[in-house]
Structure formats: structure tokens, C-alpha cells
Amino acid sequence: MMPIEIQVRDAGGRTLARFRLADEGEYQIGREQAKVEIPLVDGSVSRRHAAVRLSGGRLFVTDSGSTNGTRLGETALGKHWYEWLAGVPLVCGIFTLVYEPGDFAEEAPAVETDDERTAPVPRAGTADPVPWLESEFPGRLFARDVVPVAEIVASGKLAGETDFLAVGGGIGSFVWVDHLRVWGVPQDRIRVIGVTGSCYEKWKEYCENSQIPGRERIRSNSISTPDNLWGFPGYALRETWREVKGGDIRGFRHILKVFGEPTLAETYTPRADDVYAALDREEARIGWRQMLTFGRAIALRKTDDGRYVLAYKIPADQAEDGDRDRYFLARVVQLATGYPTTRYLDDLQSFKRQNRGSNRVVNAYEEHEGIYRALAERGGTVVVRGRGIVASRVLQRLHETRQRNKQIGVLHLMRGPVEAGATFDLARRAVGYDVEMQPFNWPKACWGGEYRRLLEAAAPEKRVELLSAWGGTTTAERADWMAILSAGKREGWYRIYFGEVKKMRLKNDKVVTEIVAKGPFSETLDLVADYVIDCTGLIADVTSSPFLKDLLARYNPPRNKATGSGPDQRLAGIAVTNQFEIAALRNGAGRVYAAGVVTQNGPYAAVDSFLGLQYAALRSTDHLAAARAPGLRRMGPLRSFVQWLKWTAGAKP
Ligand SMILES: Cc1cc2nc3c(=O)[nH]c(=O)nc-3n(C[C@H](O)[C@H](O)[C@H](O)COP(=O)(O)OP(=O)(O)OC[C@H]3O[C@@H](n4cnc5c(N)ncnc54)[C@H](O)[C@@H]3O)c2cc1C
């Protein structure tokens, strides 16, 4: 990736300094020279003023709660991430920061300072771990498979040691820690290293970007309760109880849905806000915040005493002496770092490369509110790519935006018509509006039924076959969504196109998507639009996480096999046992487990779901209890019941 050069200018337009962002990651802007990557030393700038994120060759910016605020062009920034387009001035106090489309010179010096008010030492957000440079943390100490504990201690950077260490701090980490706590592990024997305060922060960001605001309902069902490992009471019962208690007798419809779904009623799904609130409650109950250390994991190594050492960087504002480098020692480690980045399909990537700074083409998982705002004001045409659950959300949002401006047209681009749904044995998926219909992203039997057993028992080659048969893009059958599409077709503002994208280009301020249309003549068509919203999904590429890339390079653990192609592609995760252990990382009594998309295409299909994360947590916790890991006791029905009673009372486990 080409580096981006940011220029810092004073009020008179004089360039004071240049900062080159070479690596993907976050860069802090602030007054404290020793603690931020882009120091702006003036009283008008807060100690930690704003942050810039370089992701997929694009820049995003957010205000970090600064006293005087941050302005991007005419917009006063809030706590969300905003795309920072080339040429748009970013104002922090008396300074104006800009970069131009041409500011990608590979040869640019790391930093040039024309004024003593700016500090000359920017640091990269994320270091590329292979190979280690001598000066980079953790440097030579980690250039081997097994690190002596004595050397870690001698480094003076050891922050602590623990029995259980969760790396990631998202929902996958949370449910694992929840299980450990319920199985008896005390709070002070667990540590979590992550970059967010609450476990659902990253998920919430994805939900909001992909048009699931808090009041909307998510995809999973009533018993997918990451805040409650028993699954009872489920969200439907809780919602019914709340409404009926408040005097609304119609609240019973939620619980009735559960009995009728999916044939007699639409599948019940909880509101996002209710899931956030439930997780808040469970976080408080198990002492999540007390176990959490803010930090970005850099690398993991085995130690010479049968444990593991994690090298991580703490945030700049927590490093009293400016040194952000730390180590943590642990006996058992769990890796749940989620999706490394939002990765674009190849044709979108090449469009982005050729049209740097253009916000006309976005990935639906990234912040793109500006598109709906612009459409509401000026109208326009949008190409929506993909046909999964996110595409249905985006279409719903476009329909809502049309209520404010009727001059909005939608061209829905899919790869081809779906004549028949996927089949497996006697089961066949239903099809409607050229989309395969299924309440969840996998057939339900993948979670706890027959398909789970089949996959666990299958050899890697057979797994690829099974996963390909069960997987694929699906959406939930929802009456409101169908009604929107019917109305769109009838009124003429919604049109479906089938074809493979050949190329995308910008012409006369419009995005032209050149497709080879599916049909008897394979004709070439140009779809001309103001915006393209790509809803083809998130691609989990473990090698695009610097942390995992380093782990793979160092220990070379076996990988699962990739499946599918194009938008249905699922890349190979790290191979785990049926207990979710990365066997290749075993170190004496020390163990490393993994959960979520890190383990994609392994022994469990729905790894990237609440229930999948809970299943991984359950299997690994049971495995640890059987091995008599410190603090864990086997869980019998009576203990489980007592723990459940504690959950209902909100008492500590
Ligand atoms: C839009 C959307 C909607 C979804 N809806 C549902 C649903 O309705 N039901 C369902 O069951 N599932 C749903 N899922 C799937 C899944 O349950 C969630 O994505 C869930 O958040 C995955 O948990 P995780 O812990 O694997 O990843 P995350 O929750 O993303 O957590 C991973 C964390 O690790 C951090 N991290 C990464 N690298 C490092 C590092 N080097 N050092 C420190 N921290 C790091 C990340 O910043 C992140 O905070 C949805 C997913 C998406 C994207």
C-alpha cells in the first residue's frame, strides 16, 4: 500500500510539518508529543484531540473528545468515524491538516519538520511484524519460537501475569470469560486485552454502518443470548415480560412468534438495543471492566516455562512515560480478534486505487451516512451489490430515504438469477426475489443438531464439501422487506440486473459499473449511478491481521481449507480441534484456544454467530475443566442451576 502524507499548515497556509502514514492502523493527533503519532503542540489542541485511521488505503477521522472540537471541511466531528477525503481540510485548534490525491509518494521522507512546534517522531499505528526490525517492539526478543521468561522480566516491560488471557475483547472474548467466571475462575485470574471498553462496541459499529440502528431487530433468534449462557430466558420472553408488565398485552406476540416460527410466523429476532443492554448488565455482573486492559496485541510467543507471552501496545494517553510497549504472561490464551479489516472485492479495490479520495463507492460495513444524506437532499441513483441480509437492510434504508426525496433510483446488481435454492439430502432452501431465503446465515441444524455432528466428524476435504453445500448468501424472509421490493418494482424505482462486473470507472462525476449481463446474449451493460454500495459481505482473511500474520509466520499452524468464490468466498481460518484449541501452539500445560472467524471453515459452521461463539467457549471451558486448569471445576446440573439462579438475581458468579 502506498503511504499517505499529511501536511500540517498554520493559519497563513504555511506548511509546518509533514507526517507520512505508511501502515494501516490508528494514529493519534494531540498536544502531548511523547504520546501521540501526530503531535500538534499548541494550547488550542487537546492532549488527545483526534484520531486518524488508515484502512484499505482510505483515511477516516474521529474527534477524541477534544475541548475545541475538530472540523472536517464544514462538518464538526462527533465520536463516529468520518471518511477524510483528499483535499478536505481537517482543522484541529490553530492547525489545518490536509492531504492531496498525489500525496502517496513512496519516496517521501518519514517526516520533515519546518517548525519546532511540531515534534518529529511519528510512529506507525500497526507495525508489520515480519520481519522484526531491531528497533521495533518487541524486536529480537520475539525472533524465536520460545522466549525465556527471565528475558521478559529483565526487559522491565512486564505488566503482569495471569492464568487466562483473552485477546480481542469483543463478543467472542466476552462469552469465553463469562464461561470461565461461571465455571469458578476468580476475576483476578483473568485478563482481557482489547481496544474497546465494551465487548459489543465493534459489533455495534458494524451494525450501525450496515443499517441496523439500536431500535432495529438483528438477525439471530431469541435464544442466541451472549449475555446468558443458558439461553433462558430468551430475548422473546424478556421482551414479552417487559411489555406485559408495562400494561401492553400485545407483548405476548413475541413469545407466540417463537412457537410459530418459521412456518406460521416470521422468526423472532431481538432489538439491537436490548442485546446491548443485556450485555451491559452481564459485563457488570462478571466484572468485565475490571479484567480489561486497553491494548493492541502485537505478537504472541511460547515461553520456556510452558506459558505464553503477549507483546502489546497500550494507548498513548495511558503511557505515563511515553513507553507504550508491554508484555503479559499467561497459562491459557484465547484468540478472538474478529474480522481484521473490511476487504473489498477485486474490482472495487481497483476502482478505489484509481480514484483515491472518492466516496462514491463504499462497503456497507463502513460508515456511509453521507450517501443517504446526499440522496435525501439531491436525489440520485444507487447501485446496490449483493443479496444477503445487509443488502436487504440497505434497500430498506434507501426506501426510507425515498420517503424524503422521490428522485432516488436503485439498481440492484446480483451475479445471476437464483432458479432453485441449495439442496442437501431432502432439504431445499426456498427462493424469493432471486434470493435464497433462510432465517439465519446457516441452516439451523449447524448450531446444535445433526449438521454439527456431521461437520465435527468430517475430514478436511469432506468439510469443504459440507460447508459449500450449507453455506451461501441468504436473507431472512420478511414481509416488510418483500413489500418494499414489490412496491419498488411496481413504481419503477427499483430494478434488478444480473451480471458479472468487468470494470468500474468514474466518468462525468458518475460511477459507471460495466457488467456482462447474464442472459442469452451475454451483452455488456453500463450501470450509471451516483453511488455504489457494496453489500457482498465481509471477508475474513486472517493474514490481514498483523498479529495473526505474525503468529502464522512463526509457528505455521495448520489452516482450514477455503471455500466458495466471489462474494461467497470464505477464506481459510486457523485449524482448531473440536474443543477449539490450536493444537500446534500447545506448550506443556499451556494452551491456546480460538473462536469466531479466526477459526473459519473448521469443525463448526456458524463460528461467527453468538451461539457459535458460546459453543466454542463451552467446548474450550469443558476441555480446560477436564484438564484441571486452575480455578475451573466440572459443571454438573446442580452447580449450573445455582449459577443460573445467580444470573437471574444479577449476583456475581
Ligand atoms: C453487521 C453484523 C451483524 C451481526 N449480527 C449478528 C446477529 O444478529 N447474531 C449473531 O449471532 N451474530 C451476528 N453477527 C456475527 C458475530 O456474532 C459478530 O460479528 C460478533 O461481534 C463476533 O465476535 P468476535 O469476538 O469474533 O469479533 P468482534 O466482536 O468484532 O471482536 C473482536 C475485537 O478484537 C479486536 N482486535 C482485533 N485485533 C486486535 C489486536 N491485535 N489487539 C487487540 N484487539 C484486537 C477488534 O478491534 C474487536 O474489538 C453479526 C456480524 C455483523 C458484522
The ligand as a MOL file (V3000), in Angstrom:
LIG
                    3D

  0  0  0     0  0            999 V3000
M  V30 BEGIN CTAB
M  V30 COUNTS 53 58 0 0 0
M  V30 BEGIN ATOM
M  V30 1 C -23.3330 -6.3710 10.9280 0
M  V30 2 C -23.2370 -7.6630 11.6820 0
M  V30 3 C -24.3560 -8.1650 12.3120 0
M  V30 4 C -24.2940 -9.3640 13.0010 0
M  V30 5 N -25.4110 -9.8190 13.5950 0
M  V30 6 C -25.3800 -10.9860 14.2490 0
M  V30 7 C -26.5740 -11.4890 14.8520 0
M  V30 8 O -27.6410 -10.9050 14.7660 0
M  V30 9 N -26.4940 -12.6580 15.5170 0
M  V30 10 C -25.3410 -13.3640 15.6130 0
M  V30 11 O -25.3500 -14.4230 16.2220 0
M  V30 12 N -24.2020 -12.9100 15.0520 0
M  V30 13 C -24.1860 -11.7390 14.3720 0
M  V30 14 N -23.0300 -11.2800 13.7900 0
M  V30 15 C -21.8140 -12.1120 13.8170 0
M  V30 16 C -20.9850 -12.1200 15.1140 0
M  V30 17 O -21.7270 -12.6310 16.1840 0
M  V30 18 C -20.4310 -10.7590 15.4940 0
M  V30 19 O -19.6620 -10.2480 14.4350 0
M  V30 20 C -19.5390 -10.7930 16.7470 0
M  V30 21 O -19.2250 -9.4740 17.0930 0
M  V30 22 C -18.2400 -11.5570 16.5340 0
M  V30 23 O -17.5000 -11.5410 17.7290 0
M  V30 24 P -15.8930 -11.5800 17.7320 0
M  V30 25 O -15.4470 -11.5250 19.1340 0
M  V30 26 O -15.4280 -12.6980 16.8800 0
M  V30 27 O -15.4680 -10.2500 16.9770 0
M  V30 28 P -15.6620 -8.6780 17.4860 0
M  V30 29 O -16.8840 -8.6160 18.3130 0
M  V30 30 O -15.5190 -7.9140 16.2540 0
M  V30 31 O -14.4300 -8.5160 18.4450 0
M  V30 32 C -13.0920 -8.6090 18.0400 0
M  V30 33 C -12.3360 -7.4970 18.7330 0
M  V30 34 O -10.9340 -7.7590 18.6220 0
M  V30 35 C -10.2810 -6.5230 18.4230 0
M  V30 36 N -8.9500 -6.7600 17.8720 0
M  V30 37 C -8.6110 -7.1380 16.6260 0
M  V30 38 N -7.2620 -7.2410 16.5340 0
M  V30 39 C -6.7670 -6.9300 17.7550 0
M  V30 40 C -5.4560 -6.8560 18.2900 0
M  V30 41 N -4.3780 -7.1140 17.5530 0
M  V30 42 N -5.3040 -6.4980 19.5800 0
M  V30 43 C -6.3820 -6.2210 20.3630 0
M  V30 44 N -7.6520 -6.2760 19.9010 0
M  V30 45 C -7.8340 -6.6250 18.6120 0
M  V30 46 C -11.2300 -5.7970 17.4670 0
M  V30 47 O -10.9520 -4.4130 17.4390 0
M  V30 48 C -12.5750 -6.1250 18.1010 0
M  V30 49 O -12.9030 -5.1810 19.0780 0
M  V30 50 C -23.0700 -10.0870 13.0830 0
M  V30 51 C -21.9420 -9.5730 12.4440 0
M  V30 52 C -22.0140 -8.3810 11.7530 0
M  V30 53 C -20.7740 -7.8700 11.0720 0
M  V30 END ATOM
M  V30 BEGIN BOND
M  V30 1 1 1 2
M  V30 2 1 2 3
M  V30 3 2 2 52
M  V30 4 2 3 4
M  V30 5 1 4 5
M  V30 6 1 4 50
M  V30 7 2 5 6
M  V30 8 1 6 7
M  V30 9 1 6 13
M  V30 10 2 7 8
M  V30 11 1 7 9
M  V30 12 1 9 10
M  V30 13 2 10 11
M  V30 14 1 10 12
M  V30 15 2 12 13
M  V30 16 1 13 14
M  V30 17 1 14 15
M  V30 18 1 14 50
M  V30 19 1 15 16
M  V30 20 1 16 17
M  V30 21 1 16 18
M  V30 22 1 18 19
M  V30 23 1 18 20
M  V30 24 1 20 21
M  V30 25 1 20 22
M  V30 26 1 22 23
M  V30 27 1 23 24
M  V30 28 2 24 25
M  V30 29 1 24 26
M  V30 30 1 24 27
M  V30 31 1 27 28
M  V30 32 2 28 29
M  V30 33 1 28 30
M  V30 34 1 28 31
M  V30 35 1 31 32
M  V30 36 1 32 33
M  V30 37 1 33 34
M  V30 38 1 33 48
M  V30 39 1 34 35
M  V30 40 1 35 36
M  V30 41 1 35 46
M  V30 42 1 36 37
M  V30 43 1 36 45
M  V30 44 2 37 38
M  V30 45 1 38 39
M  V30 46 1 39 40
M  V30 47 2 39 45
M  V30 48 1 40 41
M  V30 49 2 40 42
M  V30 50 1 42 43
M  V30 51 2 43 44
M  V30 52 1 44 45
M  V30 53 1 46 47
M  V30 54 1 46 48
M  V30 55 1 48 49
M  V30 56 2 50 51
M  V30 57 1 51 52
M  V30 58 1 52 53
M  V30 END BOND
M  V30 END CTAB
M  END
